[in-house]
Amino acid sequence: MHGPGPQSTTRNSARVTPYRNYDIHPIRGNMKLHGILPACVTPFIDGRADAAAMQENIARWLETGVHGFVIFGSTGEFPYLEDEERGTILAAARAAIPEDKIMLAGCGAESTERTLRYLREAAAHGVQAALVVTPVYYTRGNTEAQRRYYLDLAEASPIPILIYNVPAFTAYELPVELVLELAQHPNIAGIKDSSNYGRRAVIEVAEGPEDFAVFSGNPNYVFPALAMGAAGSITAFANIIPELMVAIYRAVQAGDMATAARVQVAVSRLHWEIGPLGSPALKAILEHRGFRPGRPRRPLLPLSPDERARAVAAWERAMQAVG
């Protein structure tokens, strides 16, 4: 990760136009972005985001060996949060997450100004880096607008940012060439790539700067991405099967590709079975596991009893498959 103090404004000045000099804001303690980070559900209980439930869930996830947490990812239902709820949940999460664990927060919004406000709020709460989704309401397909959006943020953000490419929700695929250009900026620390194309991660790992952290967001590509050198995985499925995600990461780190592949098959089978049910399935499974996920926030609906039974049964099969 980036070190503190003034330094070269690009990682490779021969490839892009130089940016202005300024102090880089490092991940706290020069902590390296890596590992399995659940994109945490936000617990809505009695209609409100519940800080105590968030802390209880984090304590449970910590027992599974995850390397950190992402608050307000897509699974956290961030578009449905009130601004005051964001501050409440950030403060609760920061108090519950140990200093040796990574804490990221989703800060993306449709306007540059609102995103900057969220970035400053996250920094004030001790968040180490921010996940920033592509804005698409007016700028979908406008590569130059996307480029300027991320560069404006990188120049002004008090914490490093990670690009968030999630075409399933944005209906827009950030061009790989643009990602590689943005990766040269010293305050753009990495990317969470949730596309359905594993080849994107391969290119981003191979052609991006050495300290540009590529995270797989698609649970089907955790093992392949790690095997190619990705930093880790930020995924919704680490909410419900953190043990399996950590097992894949540890197996790859140990060179045990057979074990990593075997666990990946179980993860992919589970995704095949419950993926169409969306994030409400994750909350149903978490509740079955004894967590406090609360209910989805309207207009998102909870699962029907039959859907819930199917989701829980699929989760149980996945856990049994890897013993």
N, C-alpha and C positions, 0 to 999 in steps of 0.2 A: 504494500500500500504506500501511499504518498507520505513523505516525511514532512516535518514542520519547516517553516521559514521560507524565505524567498528562494526560488529555484527556477529552472528553465520553464518557460511558459508553454512549451509543447513537449510531448514525448519524442516527437520526430519532426523537427521543424522543416525538413526537406519535403514533407508530404503535404503540409497544410499551411495556410497563412498564420503567422504567429499571433498569439493572443497577448493581451497586456500582462505586464508583471504584477503579481500580487501574492500575498502569503497564502499558501495552501493550507487548508484546514484538515489535519489528518484524522483518520479513525483514532479514537481515544487510545493512547498507549501504543500507537502504531499497530493496532490489532489488524491482522490480516482477514480480509473477507473470504470466508471459506465455509464449507460444510453444509449440513442440512438445517434449513431454517423454515419452520412452518409458517405459512401465511395465515396467521391466526384468525379464527372466527371472532367476531365481536358479539359478546353475549347480551342480547336484548331480553331483559326480564321485566315483566309488568310494563312493557312498552318503552323502557329506557335502557340505554347502555349502562351496564352494571360493572362498576370498578372492582368490587369485591369478587365477583364471579370471574372476572378477567385474571385477577391475581391467583385465585384458586386453580384455574386452568393452567396458568404458567407454571405453578408449582408442580402440577402433575406432569406436564411436558418435560420439565427439567429432569425428572426421574428416568427419562428414556434416552438420554445422551445427545439430544439435539445441541447444535452449536450456537444457536441464537434464535431470534424471533423477528418476524415482520408484522408490524401492526398496520392496519388499514390497507392491506392488499385487497385484491378483488374478493377473496373469500371473507374479508372483514366487512363487506357491504359498505365500503367507504362512501359511495354516492348518496347513501341514505342517512349519513350522520349529520347532526347539527354541529355547528362550530364549537359550542361549549362542551359537547360530548367528546369531541376530539381531545380537548385539553384534559378532561377528566380521565379518559382512558390512557392517554400518554403518560400522565403522572402516575397512575396506578401501575402501568406496565413497567415504567422505569424503576419504581420502588421494588418490584418483584423480580426483576431480571438482575442476576449477579453481574459484577463488574467484569468477570472473565467471559461473559457471553455477549454476542453481538446483538444489538438492537437497531433495527431499521424501521422506517415508517413510510407508508405511502403518502406522498404529498402532491400528487398530480391533480390538476384542475384544468378547466378549459381555457382560462386566461393566465397569462404570464404573471400578472400582479397577484392573483389569488394563490397561485402556486408558490410564489415567493413568500407570501404571508404564511403559508403552511410550512415552508422550509424553515423560516425564522422561528416559528412556534416549536417545531420539532427540535431544532438546535437548543432552544431554551430549556427543553425538557430532557436534554442529555442524549438525544438520539444521535447515533454515530454516522449514519448516512441515510439517504432518502431514495425511495423508489418513485420514479416519475413516469407515469403513463403518458402515451402520446395523446395530445388533444385532437379531436376529430370532428367536432360539430360543424365548424366552418373550414377546417384545414385538412380534412381527409384527402390524401393524394397530392397535397401541395408540399413537395419536398423542401422547397426553400423556407416555407413557413415553419416546418418542423425543425429544420436545421437552426433557424434563428431562435426558435423557442428554447431549444436545449442549450445553445450557446449563451443566450441571455441569462438563463438560469445558472449555468456554470460560472459565469462571471460574477454573479451577485450572491450566490448561495453561501451561507456560512458553514455548510457541511457538504461533503461530496455527494454526488447524485449518481444513481444507477438508472439507465434507460429501462423502460418497461415496455416490451413489445408483446402485445396480447391481442392478435387479430380476431380471436373468437368473440371478443367484446367490442373492439374498436372497428372491425371490418376494414382494417388497414394494416398492411405489412410494411413496417419501416424498412426501407432498402438497406441491404447489407453494406453497400458502398457508403451510405450515409453513416451507418453505425461505426464503420471503421474510421471514417473521418472524425466523428465526434469522440471516438476513443482516444484521440491524440490530446484532447484537452485534459490538463492535469486535475481538474475538479470533476471530471466524469469518470467515476471509479469502476464502472462495469455495466452489465446488462442482465436483466432477467428476460430470457427469451422463451415465450410460451407458444411459439408457433408450432405447427404440425410438421415442420420440416427439419429433421435432425441435421441436414447438411448446413443449415444456417449456423448452428453452434460450432460445427467443425471449422467453418471458415472464420468465425469470430475468434475462436481459440487460436487457430493457426496463424492468422494474419493480423490480429490485434496486438497491441503492446503487451509485453510480458506481464505487467502489473494490472492489466485490464481484466477484471473478474467476470467471467461468464458463468451465469447460473441457468441451469435448465429449469423451466417452469412447467414443462409437460411431463407428467409422471411416467410416460412411456419411454422417455429418453434419458432417464437418470443414469443408468449404467453406461450406455454408449457415450453420453456427454462426459462423464467422469473419466472413462477410459481414454478419451481423446484429450484430456487435460483441463476440463472445466473445473471451476473453483468449487462448485457444489450444486445444490438444488434448493430453490425457493418454491414450494409447492403446497397446494391445498391439502394434498393427501398426507402430508406430514402432520396434519391435525389428527388423523384417525389411525394412521399406521406409522408413527414416528420410528418405532422399533425396526420396521422393515427398511425404511429409508436410511436410517443410520447403519443398518447391517450392510446395505449396498455400498455406502460410502467407505465403511471400514474394510470391507472385502477388497475393494479396488485399491485402497491405500496399501493393503497387505499383499497385493498381487494375486489374490485368490479370485480370478475372473470366473471360475466355474460357480462359486457360491454367489457372486454378484449377479450372474446371469440367471441363476435359479430363482433368486429372490425377485429379480426384475420381472420374470414371467408371472409370478403371483401378483405383483403390483399391477401389471398391465391387464391381467385377467379381471382384477377388481375394478380397474378403470373402465374396462369394456362393459361391465355389468351395471355400475352405478353412475358412470359419467353422465348419461342422459338425465339423471335425476337432479343434477346440479348441486349447489351448496346446501340446500335443505337436507340432502342425504347425509352430508357431513355432520350437521347438527344432530340428526337422528342417531347416527352411530356414536357420536360423542356422548350423548345422553345415555345411550345403552352402556357405554364404558364407565359411566359414573362422573363424567365431567358436568359442568354447568354451562352449556352453550346457549341456553335460552331459545327463543323462537326466531325464525327469519322476520325481518321487518317488512311490513307491507310496502309495496304490492307483492313482494315475494311471499309465496305460500308454503306452509309446512307440507310434508309428505302425507299422503293418505295412509291409513293403517296397513293396507296391502303393500304400498311402496316401502313403508318403513320396514316391514318384515322382510321384504326382498333385499333391502340395503343391508340390514343387520346380518342376514344369512350369508350374503356375499362377503362381507367383512370377516365373518367367522371362518369361511372357507379359505380366505387368503391367509389368515393367521395360522390356521392348521396346516396349510400347504408347506409352510417353511418351518414347522415344528417349534 
